[in-house]
């Protein structure tokens, strides 16, 4: 995905690139039909039909590409972001994520991630909605009566049944497809957790990808549990095939998954796992009958014969929350908190992504170069990390000489979606697409009140010839942020910007800063 490429792994483990951004450059002699104005692709799902044609779900460009065996690339379905059925470019998706081909009928099924539905593409490129609607929810039923919440992975089972990893519902859904109907039911899960057992009590945590073997058993990449799960087609019982605690241990005896995001199973029950944050494809081979550990049915194909995970002990559970030393020196900041505009992808390091959603009711257009400055502080209000600032929160920013003096070292890329507030054009609500990444310090043992994340809304004030704080907010850094997606609405306070004061002065009018914390292992979303 981040390489903007589709790769092929041969039986002898040779890796080749079959599609990349180069295919979309103007004048590419091997690509006469792809549109050269398309920005770099973001391939999230890939599938092949009975004729060897490859289909790619392009998450960022909201379309499905068709790669023929001769290397020709065509836009098969989709165009701009949206929600619309239709043929070819008339159809619209919102982050198509995974897809699967029905090799008998030629139909392609797609999980339309942010439209919360499952789409069907006929061989001629006509797109229809198989099940779900653009509204998130959790409900079984027929066609658009059913509701999904961030459907991610998809697979085809026996008799043409479609299975879906319903990620934010923590459930595996089953769609019985006929010529006239699509009936959605819940195969297993529906609650966040990691319990094995009968389908009605089993739990998942962000299931992301899945596949079905020849017998009809379902294998699930349970991403945020760091597990591969198995659903027996006869009994419906869910078990754990392999487990990890996050991170990558170079010792094969301790190797573990770090966000398994997809899974595939072959005819001999070998399981292939896309190990997202370790940037590897892992292979699990079936255990021999004389293997000593019955709880783990698969082990790796590495020469040592090591296994993926043992029974999940207390130590394994705690490992996913522990903070380990940085293996790299990040600009001399090994002993400090790290705030970054780029992904911090360090083995053995727990990071959290912070997404600023919006600020309510503050007339930002009246301010010169308004922006948010984010800092990590300790319980006494002392700064413990370098601050990071967003770019300006308004469309057109005056550029006086003074504002150009600021260092751009910590500016974030600007991907802002703006919402106007009525005929006056005031930005009463501003949606921020800014994202930053936070990495806690070496050997830190965190308690909920040890650190706070400090947010200041600043703007250029010509009268004082400097940047001034308009208002501020703050929150505790809680260890639960390392594991769970969670949104917060934080009250904004007037100056002085000191949360250690006994009395704070909330701004009048109910001003709030809405943010969302995304655990390191959820950044695939």
FINUGU-402120 format. One record per residue (C-alpha): residue in three letters; x, y, z. Coordinates in steps of 0.2 Angstrom, whole numbers, padded with zeros to 4 digits, always signed. Layout:
BEGIN
ALAXYZ...
***
This chain:
BEGIN
UNK+0000+0000+0000UNK+0013+0013+0005UNK+0024+0008-0009UNK+0009+0011-0021UNK+0012-0006-0029UNK+0005-0023-0032UNK+0017-0037-0029UNK+0018-0055-0035UNK+0026-0069-0025UNK+0030-0085-0035UNK+0031-0102-0027UNK+0050-0100-0025UNK+0047-0084-0015UNK+0053-0073-0029UNK+0045-0056-0028UNK+0040-0046-0043UNK+0030-0030-0045UNK+0016-0031-0057UNK+0008-0014-0055UNK+0015+0003-0048UNK+0014+0021-0050UNK+0025+0020-0066UNK+0010+0012-0075UNK+0001+0028-0073UNK+0014+0040-0080UNK+0010+0048-0096UNK+0017+0039-0112UNK+0020+0022-0103UNK+0021+0011-0118UNK+0015-0004-0108UNK-0001+0006-0102UNK-0011+0014-0115UNK-0028+0015-0106UNK-0024+0020-0088UNK-0027+0038-0085UNK-0011+0048-0083UNK-0018+0061-0072UNK-0022+0049-0058UNK-0012+0052-0042UNK-0001+0037-0035UNK-0012+0022-0032UNK-0016+0015-0015UNK-0019-0003-0018UNK-0028-0011-0003UNK-0036-0027-0010UNK-0032-0038-0025UNK-0040-0053-0033UNK-0039-0063-0050UNK-0053-0070-0060UNK-0054-0087-0070UNK-0046-0079-0085UNK-0030-0072-0075UNK-0036-0054-0075UNK-0031-0045-0059UNK-0043-0033-0050UNK-0036-0020-0038UNK-0046-0010-0025UNK-0038+0008-0025UNK-0042+0015-0008UNK-0036+0033-0011UNK-0043+0035-0029UNK-0060+0027-0025UNK-0060+0015-0040UNK-0056-0002-0046UNK-0042-0006-0058UNK-0042-0020-0071UNK-0025-0027-0075UNK-0025-0038-0090UNK-0012-0052-0093UNK-0003-0042-0106UNK+0000-0028-0093UNK-0014-0016-0099UNK-0022-0006-0085UNK-0040+0000-0087UNK-0051+0009-0075UNK-0065-0004-0072UNK-0077+0005-0060UNK-0077+0020-0050UNK-0072+0038-0052UNK-0073+0052-0038UNK-0077+0049-0020UNK-0096+0046-0017UNK-0109+0033-0016UNK-0118+0029-0032UNK-0122+0014-0042UNK-0120+0013-0061UNK-0109+0007-0075UNK-0090+0011-0075UNK-0086+0029-0071UNK-0104+0032-0067UNK-0102+0022-0051UNK-0094+0030-0035UNK-0085+0022-0020UNK-0078+0029-0004UNK-0062+0019+0000UNK-0065+0002-0008UNK-0054-0009+0002UNK-0055-0028-0002UNK-0062-0038-0016UNK-0065-0055-0022UNK-0070-0063-0039UNK-0083-0076-0041UNK-0074-0086-0055UNK-0090-0094-0060UNK-0101-0079-0064UNK-0087-0066-0066UNK-0094-0055-0053UNK-0082-0045-0042UNK-0088-0041-0024UNK-0080-0026-0015UNK-0080-0020+0003UNK-0084-0001+0001UNK-0076+0004+0018UNK-0083+0021+0022UNK-0099+0018+0013UNK-0102+0004+0025UNK-0108-0008+0011UNK-0104-0022+0000UNK-0104-0018-0019UNK-0106-0030-0033UNK-0098-0027-0050UNK-0104-0037-0065UNK-0092-0042-0079UNK-0097-0027-0089UNK-0092-0015-0075UNK-0110-0012-0069UNK-0110-0008-0050UNK-0124-0012-0039UNK-0125-0012-0020UNK-0126-0030-0014UNK-0129-0027+0005UNK-0129-0013+0017UNK-0131+0006+0015UNK-0120+0021+0018UNK-0126+0022+0036UNK-0115+0013+0049UNK-0123+0001+0061UNK-0125-0018+0066UNK-0140-0026+0059UNK-0144-0043+0050UNK-0157-0043+0036UNK-0160-0043+0017UNK-0150-0031+0006UNK-0150-0013+0011UNK-0159-0018+0028UNK-0143-0025+0034UNK-0130-0013+0042UNK-0111-0014+0042UNK-0098-0003+0051UNK-0081-0001+0042UNK-0082-0018+0032UNK-0064-0022+0028UNK-0060-0040+0022UNK-0070-0051+0010UNK-0070-0069+0004UNK-0080-0081-0006UNK-0086-0097+0001UNK-0094-0113-0005UNK-0111-0111-0014UNK-0106-0093-0018UNK-0108-0086+0000UNK-0099-0070+0004UNK-0090-0068+0020UNK-0086-0050+0027UNK-0074-0045+0041UNK-0085-0031+0048UNK-0071-0022+0057UNK-0079-0009+0068UNK-0093-0021+0073UNK-0079-0034+0078UNK-0089-0047+0069UNK-0088-0059+0054UNK-0104-0058+0043UNK-0111-0070+0030UNK-0121-0065+0015UNK-0131-0079+0006UNK-0132-0073-0012UNK-0145-0079-0024UNK-0152-0072-0040UNK-0164-0061-0031UNK-0158-0058-0014UNK-0143-0056-0002UNK-0147-0061+0016UNK-0135-0055+0029UNK-0132-0064+0045UNK-0118-0064+0058UNK-0107-0079+0058UNK-0097-0075+0074UNK-0092-0061+0085UNK-0100-0044+0088UNK-0091-0039+0104UNK-0074-0032+0106UNK-0062-0044+0114UNK-0051-0060+0111UNK-0062-0074+0118UNK-0062-0091+0108UNK-0077-0102+0109UNK-0094-0104+0101UNK-0099-0091+0088UNK-0111-0082+0100UNK-0098-0079+0113UNK-0082-0077+0103UNK-0075-0060+0102UNK-0064-0051+0089UNK-0054-0034+0089UNK-0054-0025+0072UNK-0055-0041+0061UNK-0047-0035+0045UNK-0045-0049+0032UNK-0051-0066+0029UNK-0051-0081+0018UNK-0061-0098+0016UNK-0053-0115+0013UNK-0060-0129+0002UNK-0070-0136+0016UNK-0078-0120+0020UNK-0069-0115+0036UNK-0065-0097+0038UNK-0048-0090+0043UNK-0048-0072+0050UNK-0034-0059+0052UNK-0039-0052+0069UNK-0028-0037+0067UNK-0029-0028+0084UNK-0028-0044+0093UNK-0012-0049+0084UNK-0020-0066+0080UNK-0025-0077+0066UNK-0042-0085+0070UNK-0051-0100+0064UNK-0070-0103+0062UNK-0075-0121+0060UNK-0088-0122+0046UNK-0098-0137+0055UNK-0098-0132+0073UNK-0096-0113+0072UNK-0083-0113+0086UNK-0069-0100+0085UNK-0051-0104+0089UNK-0034-0096+0088UNK-0022-0103+0075UNK-0008-0091+0079UNK-0005-0076+0090UNK+0008-0062+0093UNK+0010-0048+0105UNK+0014-0034+0093UNK+0031-0030+0087UNK+0044-0040+0077UNK+0057-0051+0086UNK+0072-0055+0076UNK+0074-0071+0085UNK+0063-0084+0076UNK+0059-0092+0093UNK+0050-0077+0098UNK+0043-0070+0082UNK+0026-0063+0083UNK+0013-0053+0072UNK+0012-0034+0072UNK-0005-0031+0065UNK-0009-0045+0053UNK-0021-0036+0041UNK-0025-0050+0029UNK-0024-0069+0027UNK-0025-0082+0013UNK-0026-0101+0014UNK-0020-0113+0000UNK-0027-0131-0004UNK-0014-0139+0008UNK-0019-0128+0023UNK-0004-0117+0022UNK-0009-0099+0029UNK-0001-0084+0022UNK-0002-0068+0033UNK+0001-0050+0028UNK+0010-0044+0043UNK+0007-0025+0041UNK+0019-0016+0052UNK+0033-0029+0050UNK+0032-0027+0031UNK+0032-0045+0029UNK+0022-0059+0021UNK+0022-0074+0034UNK+0018-0092+0030UNK+0010-0104+0043UNK+0012-0122+0039UNK+0001-0136+0047UNK+0008-0144+0063UNK+0013-0162+0061UNK+0003-0174+0072UNK+0018-0177+0084UNK+0020-0158+0088UNK+0019-0156+0106UNK+0008-0140+0107UNK-0010-0144+0102UNK-0016-0126+0105UNK-0006-0119+0091UNK-0011-0128+0075UNK+0002-0120+0064UNK+0020-0115+0064UNK+0032-0106+0053UNK+0041-0112+0038UNK+0057-0105+0044UNK+0072-0117+0046UNK+0071-0117+0065UNK+0054-0124+0064UNK+0048-0111+0077UNK+0030-0108+0081UNK+0020-0092+0080UNK+0015-0088+0098UNK+0011-0100+0112UNK-0004-0100+0123UNK-0008-0082+0127UNK-0001-0079+0144UNK-0002-0064+0156UNK+0015-0059+0150UNK+0010-0060+0131UNK-0005-0049+0135UNK+0005-0036+0144UNK+0018-0036+0130UNK+0006-0027+0119UNK+0005-0012+0132UNK+0023-0012+0137UNK+0034+0002+0130UNK+0051-0004+0125UNK+0067+0006+0120UNK+0068+0014+0103UNK+0080+0004+0092UNK+0085+0019+0083UNK+0091+0036+0088UNK+0078+0049+0081UNK+0088+0065+0080UNK+0095+0063+0097UNK+0077+0061+0105UNK+0078+0043+0111UNK+0075+0049+0129UNK+0061+0060+0124UNK+0043+0060+0118UNK+0043+0061+0099UNK+0030+0070+0089UNK+0031+0068+0070UNK+0022+0072+0054UNK+0027+0055+0047UNK+0023+0038+0053UNK+0034+0032+0067UNK+0037+0014+0062UNK+0050+0007+0074UNK+0051-0011+0079UNK+0046-0014+0097UNK+0039+0004+0099UNK+0021+0008+0104UNK+0015+0023+0095UNK-0002+0032+0094UNK-0009+0042+0080UNK-0018+0058+0084UNK-0031+0064+0072UNK-0038+0082+0074UNK-0056+0082+0069UNK-0064+0099+0071UNK-0066+0115+0081UNK-0083+0121+0084UNK-0091+0138+0084UNK-0074+0148+0084UNK-0074+0161+0069UNK-0057+0156+0063UNK-0058+0167+0047UNK-0056+0182+0058UNK-0039+0176+0064UNK-0023+0178+0054UNK-0014+0161+0051UNK-0024+0151+0065UNK-0016+0134+0069UNK-0015+0121+0083UNK+0001+0118+0092UNK+0002+0101+0101UNK+0014+0098+0115UNK+0017+0084+0128UNK+0019+0090+0145UNK+0021+0082+0162UNK+0010+0084+0177UNK+0018+0100+0183UNK+0016+0108+0166UNK+0034+0106+0160UNK+0037+0103+0142UNK+0044+0085+0138UNK+0043+0085+0119UNK+0046+0096+0104UNK+0030+0104+0099UNK+0022+0101+0083UNK+0010+0114+0074UNK-0003+0111+0060UNK-0003+0122+0045UNK-0016+0136+0044UNK-0034+0131+0048UNK-0041+0143+0035UNK-0041+0143+0016UNK-0033+0159+0012UNK-0019+0165+0024UNK-0011+0182+0023UNK+0008+0180+0022UNK+0015+0195+0031UNK+0034+0196+0033UNK+0033+0192+0051UNK+0024+0175+0048UNK+0037+0169+0036UNK+0050+0170+0050UNK+0043+0155+0058UNK+0053+0138+0056UNK+0044+0126+0045UNK+0052+0111+0053UNK+0037+0105+0063UNK+0023+0110+0051UNK+0011+0096+0046UNK+0005+0093+0029UNK-0012+0101+0026UNK-0026+0090+0020UNK-0041+0101+0026UNK-0059+0098+0021UNK-0068+0114+0025UNK-0087+0116+0030UNK-0094+0134+0027UNK-0106+0141+0040UNK-0120+0149+0031UNK-0122+0163+0019UNK-0109+0174+0028UNK-0096+0161+0024UNK-0089+0160+0041UNK-0080+0144+0046UNK-0091+0140+0061UNK-0085+0121+0060UNK-0069+0116+0053UNK-0064+0098+0049UNK-0046+0095+0050UNK-0037+0081+0041UNK-0021+0084+0050UNK-0013+0068+0057UNK+0002+0066+0068UNK+0011+0052+0077UNK+0016+0051+0095UNK+0029+0040+0102UNK+0032+0039+0121UNK+0049+0039+0129UNK+0062+0025+0131UNK+0058+0013+0146UNK+0042+0024+0151UNK+0030+0017+0163UNK+0015+0027+0161UNK+0001+0031+0173UNK-0014+0041+0168UNK-0009+0057+0176UNK+0009+0057+0172UNK+0008+0066+0156UNK-0005+0078+0147UNK-0007+0082+0129UNK-0008+0101+0127UNK-0017+0109+0112UNK-0016+0128+0109UNK-0025+0138+0096UNK-0013+0151+0090UNK-0014+0165+0078UNK-0003+0180+0072UNK-0006+0196+0081UNK+0000+0211+0072UNK-0001+0223+0086UNK+0012+0213+0097UNK+0021+0207+0082UNK+0021+0189+0087UNK+0010+0173+0088UNK-0004+0174+0102UNK-0014+0160+0110UNK-0032+0162+0107UNK-0038+0147+0118UNK-0031+0130+0124UNK-0036+0113+0129UNK-0028+0098+0136UNK-0031+0079+0141UNK-0022+0066+0151UNK-0012+0053+0141UNK-0020+0037+0146UNK-0013+0020+0142UNK-0029+0014+0135UNK-0025+0025+0120UNK-0012+0013+0115UNK-0026-0001+0112UNK-0042+0007+0108UNK-0049+0019+0095UNK-0058+0033+0105UNK-0065+0050+0102UNK-0064+0065+0113UNK-0073+0082+0114UNK-0062+0093+0124UNK-0068+0110+0131UNK-0058+0125+0126UNK-0051+0137+0139UNK-0047+0155+0140UNK-0029+0161+0144UNK-0018+0159+0154UNK-0013+0143+0146UNK-0009+0134+0162UNK-0019+0118+0166UNK-0011+0117+0184UNK-0021+0132+0190UNK-0034+0128+0202UNK-0047+0138+0192UNK-0049+0137+0173UNK-0060+0148+0163UNK-0070+0139+0149UNK-0074+0149+0134UNK-0091+0155+0132UNK-0102+0147+0118UNK-0097+0129+0121UNK-0081+0129+0111UNK-0074+0111+0109UNK-0059+0103+0101UNK-0064+0086+0094UNK-0050+0073+0092UNK-0048+0055+0089UNK-0034+0043+0095UNK-0029+0029+0083UNK-0018+0016+0091UNK-0003+0012+0082UNK-0010-0005+0076UNK-0026+0004+0069UNK-0016+0015+0057UNK-0021+0004+0042UNK-0038+0013+0043
***
